[in-house]
Amino acid sequence: MSSSLNVEGATSPKVDTKTRKTTNWPLLLLSCSFVAIGIIGGPLLSRLYFLHGGSRSWLSSCMQTAGFPILFLPLLSLFLQSRSQGESASVFFMEPKLFILSAIIGLLLGLDNFMYSLGLSYTPVSTSSILFSTQLAFLAVFAFFIVKQKFTPYSINAVILMTLGSVLLGLRSDGDRPAGVSNAQYWLGFILTLGSAAVLGLIWPLIELSYSKSKRPVNYGVVLQFQTNLAIFATLFSLTGMAINKDFQAMGKESNEYGLGNGMYYLVLAAGAVVWQLSFIGGLGVIFCANSLLNGVLSAVLLPITNIAAVIFYHENFNGLKAMSLVLCLWGFVSYFYGEYTMNKKLKNSPQTQLSDDSNKNEVLSPV
């Protein structure tokens, strides 16, 4: 799954804080709207594809990143802005080292998208979204080993709560299976969705590690280039899978037999690609205008809305154990991000940070 659930950068990358002076509220509100559309609409559209006869998991995974050309517009705008300020192209574009790292991580993201898509084909949206929210627990573990982020009582509590939430979901698999899905298929979907959460939990610390390898400050332009490259290579990974699985040859027949009609088949795919990318852009915007903490809080707030939408539109069963699992995962979210908030507050109030802020007040800020 792409950045749809947006615990993106929860291990905050070392982004150049001199790139913004005050909060751009219109951009922040627009970015939050994009995140909401992606988190709620992305899984629903992917599930809609499978519900009415779609069966190509590689195709579904490709749609999660195939909308990357949308990212070229903000990139072009930033490039023209930097050129108008007299900056050379070599200063604007990211370093070759970051390009290579983003390509490698992009292939890993492509694998993650395939696992998520195949898992979603066998599990309800409500179950899948709760399982995928456990990426935060995996992120805390991988960040400890990769970027040496210390465990706190809050992050440990989050890992335990989200693990319990996943266990609860597995206790009532019989009553949660979609029609036509066997017990073996359901458990395969369950494991794949949990696995995709683990892979995404690995990806974010790897991105942070990549940013730390940069010799130049990582500004919004570099972040956007990095994320665009991720999407390109993830899409290439999915296209390769589609070619091997002969999905291109099968699309014509599948569209003709699609339950909602031929035209709706392509509309669902196109809408999914756009919605996933809106989430992608929105997550970057929220991190740039505010911080990764707000991005994670948005994910926590929108998780129950995604579940409610799945119950309303797809009439999915929402039993007591699933409700308890949702509460545990939300509790884990709150615990983790409260811990991040208190830690960031302590760092902000430290004498060293205040001295650094004072020294930067009179500097000319670049918008790129």
BELJOWO-V933418 format. One record per residue. N is the residue number from 1. RES is the residue in three letters. SS is DSSP state (@ for helix, = for strand, . for the rest). PHI is phi as a letter, one per 20 degrees, with the letter a starting at -180 (999 if undefined). Layout:
((N	RES	SS	PHI) (N	RES	SS	PHI))
This chain:
((1	MET	.	999) (2	SER	.	f) (3	SER	.	f) (4	SER	.	f) (5	LEU	.	e) (6	ASN	.	l) (7	VAL	.	e) (8	GLU	.	f) (9	GLY	.	m) (10	ALA	.	f) (11	THR	.	e) (12	SER	.	g) (13	PRO	.	f) (14	LYS	.	e) (15	VAL	=	e) (16	ASP	.	f) (17	THR	@	f) (18	LYS	@	e) (19	THR	@	e) (20	ARG	.	b) (21	LYS	.	d) (22	THR	.	c) (23	THR	.	f) (24	ASN	.	e) (25	TRP	@	f) (26	PRO	@	g) (27	LEU	@	f) (28	LEU	@	f) (29	LEU	@	f) (30	LEU	@	f) (31	SER	@	f) (32	CYS	@	f) (33	SER	@	f) (34	PHE	@	f) (35	VAL	@	f) (36	ALA	@	f) (37	ILE	@	f) (38	GLY	@	f) (39	ILE	@	f) (40	ILE	@	e) (41	GLY	@	f) (42	GLY	@	g) (43	PRO	@	f) (44	LEU	@	f) (45	LEU	@	f) (46	SER	@	f) (47	ARG	@	f) (48	LEU	@	f) (49	TYR	@	g) (50	PHE	@	f) (51	LEU	@	f) (52	HIS	.	d) (53	GLY	.	o) (54	GLY	.	f) (55	SER	.	c) (56	ARG	.	e) (57	SER	@	f) (58	TRP	@	f) (59	LEU	@	f) (60	SER	@	f) (61	SER	@	f) (62	CYS	@	f) (63	MET	@	f) (64	GLN	.	f) (65	THR	.	c) (66	ALA	@	f) (67	GLY	@	e) (68	PHE	@	g) (69	PRO	@	g) (70	ILE	@	f) (71	LEU	@	f) (72	PHE	@	f) (73	LEU	@	f) (74	PRO	@	f) (75	LEU	@	f) (76	LEU	@	f) (77	SER	@	f) (78	LEU	@	f) (79	PHE	@	f) (80	LEU	@	f) (81	GLN	@	f) (82	SER	@	f) (83	ARG	@	f) (84	SER	@	f) (85	GLN	.	e) (86	GLY	.	n) (87	GLU	.	e) (88	SER	.	f) (89	ALA	@	f) (90	SER	@	f) (91	VAL	@	f) (92	PHE	@	f) (93	PHE	.	f) (94	MET	.	f) (95	GLU	.	f) (96	PRO	@	g) (97	LYS	@	f) (98	LEU	@	f) (99	PHE	@	f) (100	ILE	@	f) (101	LEU	@	f) (102	SER	@	f) (103	ALA	@	f) (104	ILE	@	f) (105	ILE	@	f) (106	GLY	@	f) (107	LEU	@	f) (108	LEU	@	f) (109	LEU	@	f) (110	GLY	@	f) (111	LEU	@	f) (112	ASP	@	f) (113	ASN	@	f) (114	PHE	@	f) (115	MET	@	f) (116	TYR	@	f) (117	SER	@	f) (118	LEU	@	f) (119	GLY	@	f) (120	LEU	@	f) (121	SER	@	f) (122	TYR	@	d) (123	THR	.	c) (124	PRO	.	f) (125	VAL	@	g) (126	SER	@	f) (127	THR	@	f) (128	SER	@	f) (129	SER	@	f) (130	ILE	@	f) (131	LEU	@	f) (132	PHE	@	f) (133	SER	.	f) (134	THR	.	f) (135	GLN	@	g) (136	LEU	@	f) (137	ALA	@	f) (138	PHE	@	f) (139	LEU	@	g) (140	ALA	@	f) (141	VAL	@	f) (142	PHE	@	f) (143	ALA	@	f) (144	PHE	@	f) (145	PHE	@	e) (146	ILE	@	e) (147	VAL	.	d) (148	LYS	.	l) (149	GLN	.	f) (150	LYS	.	f) (151	PHE	.	f) (152	THR	.	c) (153	PRO	@	g) (154	TYR	@	f) (155	SER	@	f) (156	ILE	@	f) (157	ASN	@	f) (158	ALA	@	f) (159	VAL	@	f) (160	ILE	@	f) (161	LEU	@	f) (162	MET	@	f) (163	THR	@	f) (164	LEU	@	f) (165	GLY	@	f) (166	SER	@	f) (167	VAL	@	f) (168	LEU	@	f) (169	LEU	@	f) (170	GLY	@	f) (171	LEU	@	f) (172	ARG	.	c) (173	SER	.	f) (174	ASP	@	f) (175	GLY	@	e) (176	ASP	@	d) (177	ARG	.	f) (178	PRO	.	f) (179	ALA	.	f) (180	GLY	.	n) (181	VAL	.	d) (182	SER	.	f) (183	ASN	@	f) (184	ALA	@	f) (185	GLN	@	f) (186	TYR	@	f) (187	TRP	@	f) (188	LEU	@	f) (189	GLY	@	f) (190	PHE	@	g) (191	ILE	@	f) (192	LEU	@	f) (193	THR	@	f) (194	LEU	@	f) (195	GLY	@	f) (196	SER	@	f) (197	ALA	@	f) (198	ALA	@	f) (199	VAL	@	f) (200	LEU	@	f) (201	GLY	@	f) (202	LEU	@	f) (203	ILE	@	f) (204	TRP	@	f) (205	PRO	@	f) (206	LEU	@	f) (207	ILE	@	f) (208	GLU	@	f) (209	LEU	@	f) (210	SER	@	f) (211	TYR	@	g) (212	SER	@	f) (213	LYS	.	e) (214	SER	.	f) (215	LYS	.	e) (216	ARG	.	d) (217	PRO	.	g) (218	VAL	=	e) (219	ASN	.	e) (220	TYR	@	f) (221	GLY	@	f) (222	VAL	@	f) (223	VAL	@	g) (224	LEU	@	f) (225	GLN	@	f) (226	PHE	@	f) (227	GLN	@	f) (228	THR	@	f) (229	ASN	@	f) (230	LEU	@	g) (231	ALA	@	f) (232	ILE	@	f) (233	PHE	@	f) (234	ALA	@	f) (235	THR	@	f) (236	LEU	@	f) (237	PHE	@	f) (238	SER	@	f) (239	LEU	@	f) (240	THR	@	f) (241	GLY	@	f) (242	MET	@	f) (243	ALA	@	f) (244	ILE	@	f) (245	ASN	.	e) (246	LYS	.	l) (247	ASP	@	f) (248	PHE	@	f) (249	GLN	@	f) (250	ALA	@	e) (251	MET	@	f) (252	GLY	@	f) (253	LYS	@	f) (254	GLU	@	f) (255	SER	@	f) (256	ASN	@	f) (257	GLU	@	e) (258	TYR	.	f) (259	GLY	.	f) (260	LEU	.	e) (261	GLY	.	o) (262	ASN	@	f) (263	GLY	@	f) (264	MET	@	f) (265	TYR	@	g) (266	TYR	@	f) (267	LEU	@	f) (268	VAL	@	f) (269	LEU	@	f) (270	ALA	@	f) (271	ALA	@	f) (272	GLY	@	f) (273	ALA	@	f) (274	VAL	@	f) (275	VAL	@	f) (276	TRP	@	f) (277	GLN	@	f) (278	LEU	@	f) (279	SER	@	f) (280	PHE	@	g) (281	ILE	@	f) (282	GLY	@	f) (283	GLY	@	f) (284	LEU	@	f) (285	GLY	@	f) (286	VAL	@	f) (287	ILE	@	f) (288	PHE	@	f) (289	CYS	@	f) (290	ALA	.	c) (291	ASN	.	a) (292	SER	@	f) (293	LEU	@	f) (294	LEU	@	f) (295	ASN	@	f) (296	GLY	@	f) (297	VAL	@	f) (298	LEU	@	g) (299	SER	@	g) (300	ALA	@	f) (301	VAL	@	f) (302	LEU	@	e) (303	LEU	@	g) (304	PRO	@	f) (305	ILE	@	f) (306	THR	@	f) (307	ASN	@	f) (308	ILE	@	f) (309	ALA	@	f) (310	ALA	@	f) (311	VAL	@	f) (312	ILE	@	f) (313	PHE	@	e) (314	TYR	@	d) (315	HIS	.	l) (316	GLU	.	f) (317	ASN	.	f) (318	PHE	.	c) (319	ASN	.	e) (320	GLY	@	f) (321	LEU	@	f) (322	LYS	@	f) (323	ALA	@	f) (324	MET	@	f) (325	SER	@	f) (326	LEU	@	f) (327	VAL	@	f) (328	LEU	@	f) (329	CYS	@	f) (330	LEU	@	f) (331	TRP	@	f) (332	GLY	@	f) (333	PHE	@	g) (334	VAL	@	f) (335	SER	@	f) (336	TYR	@	f) (337	PHE	@	f) (338	TYR	@	f) (339	GLY	@	f) (340	GLU	@	f) (341	TYR	@	f) (342	THR	@	f) (343	MET	@	f) (344	ASN	@	f) (345	LYS	@	f) (346	LYS	@	f) (347	LEU	@	f) (348	LYS	@	f) (349	ASN	.	e) (350	SER	.	f) (351	PRO	@	g) (352	GLN	@	f) (353	THR	@	f) (354	GLN	@	f) (355	LEU	@	f) (356	SER	@	f) (357	ASP	@	f) (358	ASP	@	f) (359	SER	@	f) (360	ASN	@	e) (361	LYS	.	f) (362	ASN	.	e) (363	GLU	.	e) (364	VAL	.	f) (365	LEU	.	e) (366	SER	.	e) (367	PRO	.	f) (368	VAL	.	d))
